[in-house]
Amino acid sequence: MESVQILAQVGAQEGVPHDWLVFTLLRQKVLVGILGWIVGALMGGILFAFMAPIMIPHNYQIGVAAAIFSTIILAIVLYVCLGSLWALFTDIQRLRHADRHVIIITPTDFVKQEGEKVIHVPLEYVKYVTARGAPPVDRSVETARQDTRTENAGVGMGSLLFGRRFAESGRRGLRRKRSRTPSTLAFVDSRTDKEVIVTTDKAYGDPFYIAAHLKQYAASRLQSIS
């Protein structure tokens, strides 16, 4: 089936087959992202406005090392500001045209519409589905026991070498680092050997959840044609 037909059938909201998976844009997730980009743009802009008059031209007159260091710092701060503004603009556009942002997985095809851009890959060519980021929490009893034993062992060794407070703070830092890991989902189109980015955030839902179903559907498709 052509991508135009698939999108039209989903857009009509009538007669969508029960075995089709449709992931629409989650407005609340995008709104949270927009708030984050606003904060990033403000912080980057304020820091740049505060640091630039102090560093320029003084730091560029006292040596090459100071000039290089100042340039790197200012470039990072400016990148945070401008990058956040661009991401803010992108998310606002996604929110305005939410009806043109959707991921569809059928028993035979993967289709993603992102504004005017449409990606269509037959499932038999979907390879190496990879989700990165913080995976969903496994609530099984055995996993919880293993995590507890691992954490306790880490805390015991850390407290022996550096003190318990240091070990506890290290464990909390590791948890925060895991929770802040960006969530992405991609696969390889075997027709071109190029990576196809499915999503770079949770705007369509949990990337690990989408990845699991994409793998399942792709495997079923290969079995049906083999």
C-alpha positions as a printed Julia matrix, in Angstrom:
226×3 Matrix{Float64}:
   0.0     0.0    0.0
   1.28    3.47  -0.84
   2.09    5.93   1.95
  -0.55    8.35   0.67
  -3.23    5.7    1.05
  -2.04    4.76   4.54
  -2.03    8.38   5.72
  -5.42    9.04   4.16
  -6.94    6.02   5.9
  -5.53    7.09   9.26
  -6.55   10.72   8.69
 -10.12    9.68   7.99
 -10.22    8.05  11.44
 -12.61    5.48  10.08
 -11.91    1.89   9.25
  -8.34    1.81  10.55
  -7.49   -1.92  10.79
  -7.11   -3.26  14.29
  -3.57   -4.5   13.59
  -2.3    -1.04  12.62
  -0.35    0.9   15.23
  -0.8     4.67  15.12
   1.35    6.93  17.3
   0.17   10.52  17.21
   1.97   13.53  18.62
   1.47   13.89  22.38
   0.77   17.56  22.94
   1.62   17.48  26.64
   5.09   16.06  25.95
   5.76   18.73  23.34
   4.56   21.48  25.69
   6.95   20.27  28.39
   9.74   20.33  25.81
   8.81   23.88  24.8
   9.07   25.03  28.41
  12.51   23.44  28.65
  13.7    25.17  25.48
  12.45   28.52  26.78
  14.45   28.06  29.97
  17.53   27.02  27.97
  17.27   30.01  25.65
  16.85   32.44  28.55
  19.73   30.99  30.54
  22.04   30.89  27.53
  21.13   34.43  26.5
  21.53   35.85  30.01
  24.89   34.13  30.52
  26.17   35.33  27.16
  25.02   38.9   27.82
  26.71   38.8   31.25
  29.98   37.15  30.17
  30.62   38.8   26.8
  31.27   42.36  28.12
  33.62   40.94  30.76
  35.65   38.8   28.35
  35.62   41.12  25.36
  38.07   42.71  24.7
  40.06   42.1   27.9
  40.65   38.36  27.53
  41.72   38.81  23.92
  44.47   41.22  24.89
  46.28   39.13  27.5
  47.32   36.12  25.47
  46.37   33.43  22.98
  45.38   30.87  25.63
  42.93   33.27  27.3
  41.47   34.21  23.91
  40.94   30.58  22.9
  39.41   29.68  26.27
  37.07   32.71  26.16
  36.01   31.91  22.6
  35.15   28.32  23.53
  33.13   29.37  26.6
  31.22   32.08  24.74
  30.56   29.74  21.81
  29.11   27.08  24.13
  26.84   29.57  25.88
  25.72   31.08  22.58
  25.11   27.61  21.15
  22.85   26.78  24.1
  20.86   29.95  23.5
  20.55   29.68  19.71
  20.1    25.91  19.77
  17.29   26.21  22.3
  15.63   28.9   20.18
  15.76   26.69  17.1
  14.39   23.69  19.01
  11.69   25.95  20.45
  10.68   27.06  16.97
  10.65   23.45  15.75
   8.44   22.26  18.61
   6.03   25.16  18.17
   5.7    24.25  14.51
   5.09   20.61  15.44
   2.41   21.65  17.9
   0.71   23.94  15.38
   0.57   21.15  12.79
   0.16   18.19  15.12
  -2.19   16.49  12.65
   0.72   16.2   10.2
   2.99   14.4   12.63
   2.28   10.69  13.03
   4.03    7.32  13.1
   2.18    4.37  11.58
   3.18    0.71  11.67
   1.12   -1.69   9.59
   1.76   -5.42   9.08
   3.64   -4.53   5.9
   4.88   -0.95   6.15
   6.44    1.72   8.35
   5.25    5.25   7.62
   6.15    8.47   9.36
   4.82   11.89   8.47
   6.69   14.91   9.8
   5.1    18.01   8.31
   5.57   17.82   4.55
   8.15   15.04   4.87
   6.96   11.45   4.58
   9.14    8.41   5.26
   7.88    5.08   3.93
   9.84    1.86   4.42
   8.39   -1.62   3.79
   8.93   -3.68   6.93
  11.07   -6.29   5.19
  13.73   -3.59   4.8
  13.62   -2.45   8.45
  16.83   -3.65  10.12
  18.7    -2.99  13.37
  15.93   -1.23  15.28
  17.72    0.59  18.09
  16.25    2.53  20.98
  18.53    4.57  23.2
  17.87    6.37  26.45
  16.35    5.41  29.76
  14.39    2.15  29.28
  11.05    1.57  31.01
  11.39    0.49  34.63
  11.27   -3.29  35.02
   9.03   -3.92  38.0
   9.72   -7.67  38.27
  10.7    -8.94  41.71
  13.88  -10.66  40.51
  15.1    -7.55  38.71
  14.41   -5.43  41.75
  16.42   -7.85  43.89
  19.34   -7.78  41.45
  19.31   -3.99  41.32
  19.24   -3.83  45.11
  22.16   -6.23  45.45
  24.17   -4.31  42.83
  23.47   -0.95  44.43
  24.25   -2.24  47.92
  27.53   -3.71  46.71
  28.43   -0.43  45.05
  27.53    1.56  48.13
  29.49   -0.84  50.35
  32.67   -0.54  48.26
  32.26    3.21  47.86
  31.66    3.76  51.56
  34.71    1.64  52.39
  36.96    3.73  50.15
  35.44    7.22  50.33
  32.78    7.23  53.03
  29.07    6.43  52.94
  27.89    9.96  52.11
  30.08   10.01  48.99
  28.79    6.58  47.91
  25.16    7.57  48.4
  25.63   10.79  46.43
  27.3     8.82  43.64
  24.33    6.45  43.42
  21.89    9.36  43.25
  24.02   10.98  40.56
  23.97    7.78  38.5
  20.18    7.6   38.73
  19.88   11.24  37.63
  22.24   10.6   34.74
  20.15    7.65  33.56
  16.93    9.64  33.82
  18.4    12.48  31.74
  19.69   10.28  28.91
  18.09   11.47  25.65
  15.55    9.05  24.18
  15.99    8.19  20.52
  14.73    5.49  18.16
  16.19    4.64  14.77
  16.61    1.77  12.31
  18.53    1.02   9.13
  16.81    0.91   5.74
  18.53   -2.07   4.13
  17.74   -0.76   0.64
  20.15    2.16   1.11
  21.99    1.17   4.33
  21.06    4.57   5.72
  19.82    5.26   9.23
  16.2     6.35   9.55
  15.45    8.44  12.63
  12.04    7.53  14.0
  12.04    9.92  16.96
  14.53   11.83  19.09
  12.25   12.38  22.08
   9.12   11.01  23.73
   6.73   13.17  21.72
   5.12   10.04  20.23
   5.33    7.97  23.4
   7.98    5.71  24.87
  10.61    4.95  22.18
  11.27    1.52  23.73
   7.58    0.66  23.43
   7.51    1.73  19.78
  10.76   -0.13  19.1
   9.42   -3.38  20.57
   6.38   -3.33  18.3
   8.42   -2.28  15.26
  10.76   -5.23  15.8
   7.82   -7.57  16.26
   6.05   -6.41  13.11
   9.26   -6.48  11.05
   9.99  -10.06  12.19
   6.44  -11.14  11.39
   6.7    -9.58   7.95
   9.92  -11.47   7.19
   8.32  -14.73   8.26
   5.28  -14.14   6.07
   7.33  -13.54   2.9
   9.98  -16.2    3.51
